[in-house]
Amino acid sequence: MREVKEIVEKAIRELKDEGLEPDIMLAGPGFIEHAKDVLSSFGLRIYRIEELGYDAVIADSKFLGQIKRASRRVSVEPFLSEKQVWEEIERLEV
């Protein structure tokens, strides 16, 4: 999913612009399932966290939990909803 790659890259860029060094991703199983093709391209250590579902948190592990701005949360859920809508439209074939 191109969109997933773009939102993760944007989160990484934002963190770097703030002087942080994003090095980990905490990702839910749904996020991993839909982003598995691009995960290795980010160069982050990836930890599966069941409770995150379709979300992921990109963070600088040195500051995670200490500074609120040390992480960014992203989700694939909006893209799944959009994809489902288009699939429904294609099935209608009026």
Sequence and secondary structure as in RCSB ss.txt:
>XXXX:A:sequence
MREVKEIVEKAIRELKDEGLEPDIMLAGPGFIEHAKDVLSSFGLRIYRIEELGYDAVIADSKFLGQIKRASRRVS
VEPFLSEKQVWEEIERLEV
>XXXX:A:secstr
 HHHHHHHHHHHHHHHHTT    EEEE HHHHHHHTTTGGGG  EEEE GGGTTEEEEE TTTTTT GGGEEEEE
SHHHHHHHHHHHHHHHH  
